[in-house]
Amino acid sequence: MFDGNERLVVCNQRCMDMYKMSGDVVKPGITLQNLLKYRISNGSFAHDPVAYRRDLVGAISAGKTTGTEVKCADGRSITVAQTRESAENVLSASQTVEADDAKLRREVEGFLSRVAA
C-alpha cells in the first residue's frame, strides 16, 4: 500500500516473497519509483517503470481499478489488482498464478471482477 506521495506504507511478507524482495530494501517510506528500480534489478519487473508509474497513478487518480499479469524471469505469473482505497491511499492486492493452474486462475479472475465492481 502506498500513500498519496507514492511512498510505501505497508508491504506484507507474502508480497515480498512473491517478488523476491528483501526487507532490508523494501520498507515503509521507499518510493514507488525506487521500488520499481529495485524490482528491475532483481528480475521481478520487466516493464518501462516511467510508463508503468504514469499509467498506474493516472488510473488510481481517476478512481479506476487496474489489473495486470506480471511475468517473472523465473516463469511465474502474478496477477495484480490495484485500486484506490481512499483519497490518499493505493491498495495493491496480489495473488500468485501459475500458468498451468486453471482453477486458481479462475479464482483470481473472479477476485479481480469483484474488486472492479
Secondary structure, 3 states (H helix, E strand, C coil): CECCCCEECCCCHHHHHHCCCCCCCCCCCCEHHHHHHHHHHCCCCCCCHHHHHHHHHHHHHCCCCEEEEEECCCCCEEEEEEEECCCCCEEEEEEEECCCCHHHHHHHHHHHHHHHC
